[in-house]
Each structure stands twice: as structure tokens, then as C-alpha cells.
Amino acid sequence: MLEQLARGRRNRQIAQELHISESTVKFHVANILEKLGVTSRGEAAALAHTWGATGS
């Protein structure tokens, strides 16, 4: 899911791709942000790009 965040995908897009609810995506995104110690999707994406977690 971090890879999808880093690619700029919205919760709805992630939910559709993973066949889960938007609420579940929102829950996981919040957990990802907390575990990474960041406050925004943009910060999480920047870390993912730094780590090469975007698959590109």
C-alpha cells in the first residue's frame, strides 16, 4: 500500500485495486503514517521514493 501512496493514488483507487473498502484503506494509511513518523501522505511518499519502495 505504501507503493500506491507513493504513486499518488487516492484511497478510492487503492480500495478498488485491492478489493477492500475505503475505510480499510484509510485505517491502513493512518497506521503507515504513524509507523513512519510522518504527518502526511506526501512525507510518506518521499520516504518511499528514498527507499526505492515505488517499484520504479
PQR file of N, CA, C, O and H, with PARSE charges and radii, in Angstrom:
ATOM      1  N   MET A   1       0.814  -1.181   0.000 -0.4000 1.5000
ATOM      2  CA  MET A   1       0.000   0.000   0.000 -0.0000 2.0000
ATOM      3  C   MET A   1       0.869   1.261   0.000  0.5500 1.7000
ATOM      4  O   MET A   1       0.476   2.281  -0.566 -0.5500 1.4000
ATOM      5  N   LEU A   2       2.032   1.199   0.623 -0.4000 1.5000
ATOM      6  CA  LEU A   2       2.939   2.346   0.611 -0.0000 2.0000
ATOM      7  C   LEU A   2       3.344   2.693  -0.818  0.5500 1.7000
ATOM      8  O   LEU A   2       3.449   3.868  -1.169 -0.5500 1.4000
ATOM      9  H   LEU A   2       2.351   0.371   1.083  0.4000 1.0000
ATOM     10  N   GLU A   3       3.568   1.680  -1.632 -0.4000 1.5000
ATOM     11  CA  GLU A   3       3.925   1.932  -3.027 -0.0000 2.0000
ATOM     12  C   GLU A   3       2.816   2.704  -3.733  0.5500 1.7000
ATOM     13  O   GLU A   3       3.090   3.625  -4.502 -0.5500 1.4000
ATOM     14  H   GLU A   3       3.483   0.725  -1.347  0.4000 1.0000
ATOM     15  N   GLN A   4       1.588   2.336  -3.477 -0.4000 1.5000
ATOM     16  CA  GLN A   4       0.466   3.025  -4.113 -0.0000 2.0000
ATOM     17  C   GLN A   4       0.338   4.462  -3.605  0.5500 1.7000
ATOM     18  O   GLN A   4       0.012   5.370  -4.369 -0.5500 1.4000
ATOM     19  H   GLN A   4       1.365   1.588  -2.853  0.4000 1.0000
ATOM     20  N   LEU A   5       0.595   4.659  -2.323 -0.4000 1.5000
ATOM     21  CA  LEU A   5       0.611   6.021  -1.780 -0.0000 2.0000
ATOM     22  C   LEU A   5       1.676   6.853  -2.485  0.5500 1.7000
ATOM     23  O   LEU A   5       1.439   7.999  -2.868 -0.5500 1.4000
ATOM     24  H   LEU A   5       0.860   3.921  -1.702  0.4000 1.0000
ATOM     25  N   ALA A   6       2.839   6.260  -2.646 -0.4000 1.5000
ATOM     26  CA  ALA A   6       3.964   6.962  -3.265 -0.0000 2.0000
ATOM     27  C   ALA A   6       3.680   7.300  -4.727  0.5500 1.7000
ATOM     28  O   ALA A   6       4.264   8.236  -5.273 -0.5500 1.4000
ATOM     29  H   ALA A   6       3.031   5.329  -2.335  0.4000 1.0000
ATOM     30  N   ARG A   7       2.801   6.555  -5.350 -0.4000 1.5000
ATOM     31  CA  ARG A   7       2.434   6.822  -6.742 -0.0000 2.0000
ATOM     32  C   ARG A   7       1.290   7.823  -6.855  0.5500 1.7000
ATOM     33  O   ARG A   7       0.811   8.116  -7.951 -0.5500 1.4000
ATOM     34  H   ARG A   7       2.326   5.795  -4.907  0.4000 1.0000
ATOM     35  N   GLY A   8       0.858   8.345  -5.702 -0.4000 1.5000
ATOM     36  CA  GLY A   8      -0.165   9.379  -5.707 -0.0000 2.0000
ATOM     37  C   GLY A   8      -1.591   8.890  -5.821  0.5500 1.7000
ATOM     38  O   GLY A   8      -2.499   9.672  -6.104 -0.5500 1.4000
ATOM     39  H   GLY A   8       1.247   8.107  -4.812  0.4000 1.0000
ATOM     40  N   ARG A   9      -1.795   7.609  -5.603 -0.4000 1.5000
ATOM     41  CA  ARG A   9      -3.151   7.069  -5.709 -0.0000 2.0000
ATOM     42  C   ARG A   9      -3.991   7.479  -4.509  0.5500 1.7000
ATOM     43  O   ARG A   9      -3.483   7.569  -3.392 -0.5500 1.4000
ATOM     44  H   ARG A   9      -1.057   6.974  -5.373  0.4000 1.0000
ATOM     45  N   ARG A  10      -5.237   7.721  -4.733 -0.4000 1.5000
ATOM     46  CA  ARG A  10      -6.189   8.095  -3.690 -0.0000 2.0000
ATOM     47  C   ARG A  10      -6.785   6.849  -3.048  0.5500 1.7000
ATOM     48  O   ARG A  10      -6.714   5.750  -3.598 -0.5500 1.4000
ATOM     49  H   ARG A  10      -5.650   7.648  -5.641  0.4000 1.0000
ATOM     50  N   ASN A  11      -7.373   7.047  -1.874 -0.4000 1.5000
ATOM     51  CA  ASN A  11      -7.948   5.921  -1.136 -0.0000 2.0000
ATOM     52  C   ASN A  11      -8.918   5.111  -1.988  0.5500 1.7000
ATOM     53  O   ASN A  11      -8.900   3.880  -1.962 -0.5500 1.4000
ATOM     54  H   ASN A  11      -7.430   7.940  -1.428  0.4000 1.0000
ATOM     55  N   ARG A  12      -9.762   5.806  -2.739 -0.4000 1.5000
ATOM     56  CA  ARG A  12     -10.751   5.104  -3.574 -0.0000 2.0000
ATOM     57  C   ARG A  12     -10.063   4.203  -4.602  0.5500 1.7000
ATOM     58  O   ARG A  12     -10.481   3.065  -4.813 -0.5500 1.4000
ATOM     59  H   ARG A  12      -9.776   6.806  -2.760  0.4000 1.0000
ATOM     60  N   GLN A  13      -9.016   4.711  -5.234 -0.4000 1.5000
ATOM     61  CA  GLN A  13      -8.294   3.921  -6.235 -0.0000 2.0000
ATOM     62  C   GLN A  13      -7.634   2.703  -5.597  0.5500 1.7000
ATOM     63  O   GLN A  13      -7.686   1.599  -6.139 -0.5500 1.4000
ATOM     64  H   GLN A  13      -8.677   5.636  -5.063  0.4000 1.0000
ATOM     65  N   ILE A  14      -7.015   2.918  -4.440 -0.4000 1.5000
ATOM     66  CA  ILE A  14      -6.355   1.815  -3.734 -0.0000 2.0000
ATOM     67  C   ILE A  14      -7.382   0.759  -3.341  0.5500 1.7000
ATOM     68  O   ILE A  14      -7.151  -0.437  -3.517 -0.5500 1.4000
ATOM     69  H   ILE A  14      -6.973   3.815  -3.999  0.4000 1.0000
ATOM     70  N   ALA A  15      -8.517   1.208  -2.809 -0.4000 1.5000
ATOM     71  CA  ALA A  15      -9.576   0.289  -2.382 -0.0000 2.0000
ATOM     72  C   ALA A  15     -10.074  -0.556  -3.553  0.5500 1.7000
ATOM     73  O   ALA A  15     -10.250  -1.767  -3.420 -0.5500 1.4000
ATOM     74  H   ALA A  15      -8.704   2.180  -2.666  0.4000 1.0000
ATOM     75  N   GLN A  16     -10.296   0.076  -4.681 -0.4000 1.5000
ATOM     76  CA  GLN A  16     -10.779  -0.655  -5.856 -0.0000 2.0000
ATOM     77  C   GLN A  16      -9.752  -1.671  -6.325  0.5500 1.7000
ATOM     78  O   GLN A  16     -10.102  -2.803  -6.661 -0.5500 1.4000
ATOM     79  H   GLN A  16     -10.152   1.060  -4.789  0.4000 1.0000
ATOM     80  N   GLU A  17      -8.500  -1.277  -6.349 -0.4000 1.5000
ATOM     81  CA  GLU A  17      -7.450  -2.178  -6.822 -0.0000 2.0000
ATOM     82  C   GLU A  17      -7.258  -3.384  -5.897  0.5500 1.7000
ATOM     83  O   GLU A  17      -7.021  -4.502  -6.354 -0.5500 1.4000
ATOM     84  H   GLU A  17      -8.216  -0.357  -6.077  0.4000 1.0000
ATOM     85  N   LEU A  18      -7.366  -3.134  -4.582 -0.4000 1.5000
ATOM     86  CA  LEU A  18      -7.146  -4.212  -3.609 -0.0000 2.0000
ATOM     87  C   LEU A  18      -8.427  -4.928  -3.198  0.5500 1.7000
ATOM     88  O   LEU A  18      -8.391  -5.873  -2.409 -0.5500 1.4000
ATOM     89  H   LEU A  18      -7.559  -2.226  -4.210  0.4000 1.0000
ATOM     90  N   HIS A  19      -9.564  -4.474  -3.737 -0.4000 1.5000
ATOM     91  CA  HIS A  19     -10.865  -5.074  -3.422 -0.0000 2.0000
ATOM     92  C   HIS A  19     -11.156  -5.035  -1.929  0.5500 1.7000
ATOM     93  O   HIS A  19     -11.556  -6.033  -1.329 -0.5500 1.4000
ATOM     94  H   HIS A  19      -9.593  -3.706  -4.377  0.4000 1.0000
ATOM     95  N   ILE A  20     -10.945  -3.859  -1.344 -0.4000 1.5000
ATOM     96  CA  ILE A  20     -11.251  -3.624   0.066 -0.0000 2.0000
ATOM     97  C   ILE A  20     -12.001  -2.304   0.158  0.5500 1.7000
ATOM     98  O   ILE A  20     -12.081  -1.563  -0.821 -0.5500 1.4000
ATOM     99  H   ILE A  20     -10.620  -3.048  -1.831  0.4000 1.0000
ATOM    100  N   SER A  21     -12.549  -2.009   1.332 -0.4000 1.5000
ATOM    101  CA  SER A  21     -13.311  -0.764   1.488 -0.0000 2.0000
ATOM    102  C   SER A  21     -12.372   0.432   1.648  0.5500 1.7000
ATOM    103  O   SER A  21     -11.208   0.292   2.025 -0.5500 1.4000
ATOM    104  H   SER A  21     -12.484  -2.611   2.127  0.4000 1.0000
ATOM    105  N   GLU A  22     -12.912   1.593   1.352 -0.4000 1.5000
ATOM    106  CA  GLU A  22     -12.146   2.826   1.548 -0.0000 2.0000
ATOM    107  C   GLU A  22     -11.820   3.021   3.025  0.5500 1.7000
ATOM    108  O   GLU A  22     -10.765   3.557   3.365 -0.5500 1.4000
ATOM    109  H   GLU A  22     -13.857   1.706   1.046  0.4000 1.0000
ATOM    110  N   SER A  23     -12.717   2.590   3.893 -0.4000 1.5000
ATOM    111  CA  SER A  23     -12.468   2.696   5.337 -0.0000 2.0000
ATOM    112  C   SER A  23     -11.251   1.879   5.739  0.5500 1.7000
ATOM    113  O   SER A  23     -10.453   2.314   6.569 -0.5500 1.4000
ATOM    114  H   SER A  23     -13.574   2.154   3.617  0.4000 1.0000
ATOM    115  N   THR A  24     -11.108   0.711   5.160 -0.4000 1.5000
ATOM    116  CA  THR A  24      -9.954  -0.139   5.457 -0.0000 2.0000
ATOM    117  C   THR A  24      -8.674   0.522   4.964  0.5500 1.7000
ATOM    118  O   THR A  24      -7.655   0.500   5.654 -0.5500 1.4000
ATOM    119  H   THR A  24     -11.757   0.358   4.485  0.4000 1.0000
ATOM    120  N   VAL A  25      -8.724   1.103   3.783 -0.4000 1.5000
ATOM    121  CA  VAL A  25      -7.557   1.816   3.248 -0.0000 2.0000
ATOM    122  C   VAL A  25      -7.199   2.966   4.177  0.5500 1.7000
ATOM    123  O   VAL A  25      -6.031   3.152   4.517 -0.5500 1.4000
ATOM    124  H   VAL A  25      -9.552   1.120   3.222  0.4000 1.0000
ATOM    125  N   LYS A  26      -8.195   3.735   4.589 -0.4000 1.5000
ATOM    126  CA  LYS A  26      -7.971   4.873   5.470 -0.0000 2.0000
ATOM    127  C   LYS A  26      -7.299   4.428   6.766  0.5500 1.7000
ATOM    128  O   LYS A  26      -6.377   5.083   7.251 -0.5500 1.4000
ATOM    129  H   LYS A  26      -9.145   3.584   4.313  0.4000 1.0000
ATOM    130  N   PHE A  27      -7.762   3.318   7.318 -0.4000 1.5000
ATOM    131  CA  PHE A  27      -7.185   2.754   8.536 -0.0000 2.0000
ATOM    132  C   PHE A  27      -5.712   2.404   8.332  0.5500 1.7000
ATOM    133  O   PHE A  27      -4.864   2.745   9.156 -0.5500 1.4000
ATOM    134  H   PHE A  27      -8.511   2.786   6.924  0.4000 1.0000
ATOM    135  N   HIS A  28      -5.421   1.723   7.228 -0.4000 1.5000
ATOM    136  CA  HIS A  28      -4.044   1.310   6.967 -0.0000 2.0000
ATOM    137  C   HIS A  28      -3.137   2.499   6.661  0.5500 1.7000
ATOM    138  O   HIS A  28      -1.979   2.525   7.080 -0.5500 1.4000
ATOM    139  H   HIS A  28      -6.110   1.447   6.558  0.4000 1.0000
ATOM    140  N   VAL A  29      -3.659   3.475   5.936 -0.4000 1.5000
ATOM    141  CA  VAL A  29      -2.868   4.675   5.641 -0.0000 2.0000
ATOM    142  C   VAL A  29      -2.492   5.381   6.944  0.5500 1.7000
ATOM    143  O   VAL A  29      -1.347   5.797   7.122 -0.5500 1.4000
ATOM    144  H   VAL A  29      -4.599   3.454   5.596  0.4000 1.0000
ATOM    145  N   ALA A  30      -3.454   5.511   7.845 -0.4000 1.5000
ATOM    146  CA  ALA A  30      -3.175   6.149   9.138 -0.0000 2.0000
ATOM    147  C   ALA A  30      -2.091   5.382   9.896  0.5500 1.7000
ATOM    148  O   ALA A  30      -1.208   5.989  10.503 -0.5500 1.4000
ATOM    149  H   ALA A  30      -4.384   5.173   7.700  0.4000 1.0000
ATOM    150  N   ASN A  31      -2.156   4.060   9.860 -0.4000 1.5000
ATOM    151  CA  ASN A  31      -1.136   3.244  10.530 -0.0000 2.0000
ATOM    152  C   ASN A  31       0.234   3.407   9.875  0.5500 1.7000
ATOM    153  O   ASN A  31       1.251   3.472  10.565 -0.5500 1.4000
ATOM    154  H   ASN A  31      -2.873   3.567   9.367  0.4000 1.0000
ATOM    155  N   ILE A  32       0.258   3.471   8.564 -0.4000 1.5000
ATOM    156  CA  ILE A  32       1.524   3.660   7.846 -0.0000 2.0000
ATOM    157  C   ILE A  32       2.153   4.990   8.243  0.5500 1.7000
ATOM    158  O   ILE A  32       3.345   5.060   8.543 -0.5500 1.4000
ATOM    159  H   ILE A  32      -0.568   3.418   8.004  0.4000 1.0000
ATOM    160  N   LEU A  33       1.338   6.046   8.241 -0.4000 1.5000
ATOM    161  CA  LEU A  33       1.854   7.369   8.604 -0.0000 2.0000
ATOM    162  C   LEU A  33       2.410   7.360  10.018  0.5500 1.7000
ATOM    163  O   LEU A  33       3.480   7.910  10.277 -0.5500 1.4000
ATOM    164  H   LEU A  33       0.370   5.989   7.997  0.4000 1.0000
ATOM    165  N   GLU A  34       1.681   6.735  10.929 -0.4000 1.5000
ATOM    166  CA  GLU A  34       2.137   6.673  12.322 -0.0000 2.0000
ATOM    167  C   GLU A  34       3.445   5.901  12.445  0.5500 1.7000
ATOM    168  O   GLU A  34       4.367   6.350  13.125 -0.5500 1.4000
ATOM    169  H   GLU A  34       0.812   6.288  10.719  0.4000 1.0000
ATOM    170  N   LYS A  35       3.532   4.761  11.803 -0.4000 1.5000
ATOM    171  CA  LYS A  35       4.744   3.938  11.907 -0.0000 2.0000
ATOM    172  C   LYS A  35       5.957   4.600  11.267  0.5500 1.7000
ATOM    173  O   LYS A  35       7.090   4.393  11.701 -0.5500 1.4000
ATOM    174  H   LYS A  35       2.783   4.397  11.250  0.4000 1.0000
ATOM    175  N   LEU A  36       5.710   5.396  10.235 -0.4000 1.5000
ATOM    176  CA  LEU A  36       6.813   6.099   9.582 -0.0000 2.0000
ATOM    177  C   LEU A  36       7.181   7.385  10.324  0.5500 1.7000
ATOM    178  O   LEU A  36       8.229   7.980  10.076 -0.5500 1.4000
ATOM    179  H   LEU A  36       4.789   5.564   9.882  0.4000 1.0000
ATOM    180  N   GLY A  37       6.310   7.798  11.231 -0.4000 1.5000
ATOM    181  CA  GLY A  37       6.563   9.025  11.979 -0.0000 2.0000
ATOM    182  C   GLY A  37       6.391  10.278  11.145  0.5500 1.7000
ATOM    183  O   GLY A  37       7.095  11.269  11.339 -0.5500 1.4000
ATOM    184  H   GLY A  37       5.459   7.314  11.433  0.4000 1.0000
ATOM    185  N   VAL A  38       5.448  10.227  10.214 -0.4000 1.5000
ATOM    186  CA  VAL A  38       5.173  11.380   9.353 -0.0000 2.0000
ATOM    187  C   VAL A  38       3.723  11.806   9.530  0.5500 1.7000
ATOM    188  O   VAL A  38       2.916  11.078  10.108 -0.5500 1.4000
ATOM    189  H   VAL A  38       4.877   9.422  10.056  0.4000 1.0000
ATOM    190  N   THR A  39       3.403  12.987   9.027 -0.4000 1.5000
ATOM    191  CA  THR A  39       2.050  13.505   9.211 -0.0000 2.0000
ATOM    192  C   THR A  39       1.250  13.627   7.920  0.5500 1.7000
ATOM    193  O   THR A  39       0.077  14.000   7.948 -0.5500 1.4000
ATOM    194  H   THR A  39       4.059  13.578   8.557  0.4000 1.0000
ATOM    195  N   SER A  40       1.876  13.314   6.792 -0.4000 1.5000
ATOM    196  CA  SER A  40       1.148  13.448   5.535 -0.0000 2.0000
ATOM    197  C   SER A  40       1.514  12.344   4.557  0.5500 1.7000
ATOM    198  O   SER A  40       2.552  11.693   4.671 -0.5500 1.4000
ATOM    199  H   SER A  40       2.829  13.010   6.769  0.4000 1.0000
ATOM    200  N   ARG A  41       0.629  12.160   3.598 -0.4000 1.5000
ATOM    201  CA  ARG A  41       0.865  11.180   2.532 -0.0000 2.0000
ATOM    202  C   ARG A  41       2.102  11.584   1.727  0.5500 1.7000
ATOM    203  O   ARG A  41       2.868  10.731   1.278 -0.5500 1.4000
ATOM    204  H   ARG A  41      -0.215  12.689   3.505  0.4000 1.0000
ATOM    205  N   GLY A  42       2.285  12.888   1.552 -0.4000 1.5000
ATOM    206  CA  GLY A  42       3.435  13.384   0.795 -0.0000 2.0000
ATOM    207  C   GLY A  42       4.751  13.019   1.458  0.5500 1.7000
ATOM    208  O   GLY A  42       5.704  12.621   0.788 -0.5500 1.4000
ATOM    209  H   GLY A  42       1.663  13.581   1.916  0.4000 1.0000
ATOM    210  N   GLU A  43       4.801  13.156   2.778 -0.4000 1.5000
ATOM    211  CA  GLU A  43       6.019  12.772   3.500 -0.0000 2.0000
ATOM    212  C   GLU A  43       6.261  11.267   3.383  0.5500 1.7000
ATOM    213  O   GLU A  43       7.398  10.830   3.203 -0.5500 1.4000
ATOM    214  H   GLU A  43       4.027  13.479   3.323  0.4000 1.0000
ATOM    215  N   ALA A  44       5.203  10.485   3.485 -0.4000 1.5000
ATOM    216  CA  ALA A  44       5.329   9.031   3.349 -0.0000 2.0000
ATOM    217  C   ALA A  44       5.820   8.678   1.947  0.5500 1.7000
ATOM    218  O   ALA A  44       6.667   7.801   1.778 -0.5500 1.4000
ATOM    219  H   ALA A  44       4.279  10.840   3.631  0.4000 1.0000
ATOM    220  N   ALA A  45       5.282   9.368   0.949 -0.4000 1.5000
ATOM    221  CA  ALA A  45       5.702   9.125  -0.434 -0.0000 2.0000
ATOM    222  C   ALA A  45       7.171   9.476  -0.630  0.5500 1.7000
ATOM    223  O   ALA A  45       7.896   8.750  -1.310 -0.5500 1.4000
ATOM    224  H   ALA A  45       4.594  10.081   1.087  0.4000 1.0000
ATOM    225  N   ALA A  46       7.612  10.575  -0.044 -0.4000 1.5000
ATOM    226  CA  ALA A  46       9.008  10.973  -0.164 -0.0000 2.0000
ATOM    227  C   ALA A  46       9.926   9.909   0.446  0.5500 1.7000
ATOM    228  O   ALA A  46      10.961   9.579  -0.133 -0.5500 1.4000
ATOM    229  H   ALA A  46       7.023  11.165   0.509  0.4000 1.0000
ATOM    230  N   LEU A  47       9.558   9.383   1.589 -0.4000 1.5000
ATOM    231  CA  LEU A  47      10.355   8.310   2.203 -0.0000 2.0000
ATOM    232  C   LEU A  47      10.381   7.067   1.320  0.5500 1.7000
ATOM    233  O   LEU A  47      11.423   6.440   1.135 -0.5500 1.4000
ATOM    234  H   LEU A  47       8.718   9.651   2.059  0.4000 1.0000
ATOM    235  N   ALA A  48       9.212   6.726   0.778 -0.4000 1.5000
ATOM    236  CA  ALA A  48       9.133   5.546  -0.094 -0.0000 2.0000
ATOM    237  C   ALA A  48      10.036   5.704  -1.315  0.5500 1.7000
ATOM    238  O   ALA A  48      10.696   4.754  -1.734 -0.5500 1.4000
ATOM    239  H   ALA A  48       8.365   7.236   0.928  0.4000 1.0000
ATOM    240  N   HIS A  49      10.059   6.899  -1.876 -0.4000 1.5000
ATOM    241  CA  HIS A  49      10.917   7.151  -3.038 -0.0000 2.0000
ATOM    242  C   HIS A  49      12.393   7.054  -2.633  0.5500 1.7000
ATOM    243  O   HIS A  49      13.211   6.519  -3.381 -0.5500 1.4000
ATOM    244  H   HIS A  49       9.523   7.671  -1.535  0.4000 1.0000
ATOM    245  N   THR A  50      12.725   7.569  -1.455 -0.4000 1.5000
ATOM    246  CA  THR A  50      14.097   7.491  -0.954 -0.0000 2.0000
ATOM    247  C   THR A  50      14.538   6.048  -0.786  0.5500 1.7000
ATOM    248  O   THR A  50      15.674   5.692  -1.098 -0.5500 1.4000
ATOM    249  H   THR A  50      12.061   8.004  -0.847  0.4000 1.0000
ATOM    250  N   TRP A  51      13.635   5.227  -0.292 -0.4000 1.5000
ATOM    251  CA  TRP A  51      13.939   3.809  -0.042 -0.0000 2.0000
ATOM    252  C   TRP A  51      13.830   2.961  -1.306  0.5500 1.7000
ATOM    253  O   TRP A  51      14.213   1.791  -1.297 -0.5500 1.4000
ATOM    254  H   TRP A  51      12.712   5.517  -0.038  0.4000 1.0000
ATOM    255  N   GLY A  52      13.317   3.531  -2.384 -0.4000 1.5000
ATOM    256  CA  GLY A  52      13.139   2.748  -3.593 -0.0000 2.0000
ATOM    257  C   GLY A  52      11.942   1.819  -3.526  0.5500 1.7000
ATOM    258  O   GLY A  52      11.902   0.801  -4.217 -0.5500 1.4000
ATOM    259  H   GLY A  52      13.006   4.482  -2.391  0.4000 1.0000
ATOM    260  N   ALA A  53      10.966   2.164  -2.697 -0.4000 1.5000
ATOM    261  CA  ALA A  53       9.803   1.303  -2.491 -0.0000 2.0000
ATOM    262  C   ALA A  53       8.691   1.558  -3.496  0.5500 1.7000
ATOM    263  O   ALA A  53       7.557   1.128  -3.284 -0.5500 1.4000
ATOM    264  H   ALA A  53      10.999   2.991  -2.136  0.4000 1.0000
ATOM    265  N   THR A  54       8.995   2.243  -4.573 -0.4000 1.5000
ATOM    266  CA  THR A  54       7.945   2.576  -5.542 -0.0000 2.0000
ATOM    267  C   THR A  54       7.925   1.630  -6.719  0.5500 1.7000
ATOM    268  O   THR A  54       7.063   1.755  -7.589 -0.5500 1.4000
ATOM    269  H   THR A  54       9.916   2.593  -4.745  0.4000 1.0000
ATOM    270  N   GLY A  55       8.831   0.705  -6.773 -0.4000 1.5000
ATOM    271  CA  GLY A  55       8.849  -0.248  -7.859 -0.0000 2.0000
ATOM    272  C   GLY A  55       9.291   0.332  -9.195  0.5500 1.7000
ATOM    273  O   GLY A  55       9.186  -0.326 -10.230 -0.5500 1.4000
ATOM    274  H   GLY A  55       9.531   0.603  -6.066  0.4000 1.0000
ATOM    275  N   SER A  56       9.786   1.571  -9.169 -0.4000 1.5000
ATOM    276  CA  SER A  56      10.232   2.178 -10.430 -0.0000 2.0000
ATOM    277  C   SER A  56      11.715   2.407 -10.429  0.5500 1.7000
ATOM    278  O   SER A  56      12.263   2.911 -11.410 -0.5500 1.4000
ATOM    279  H   SER A  56       9.871   2.106  -8.328  0.4000 1.0000
TER
END
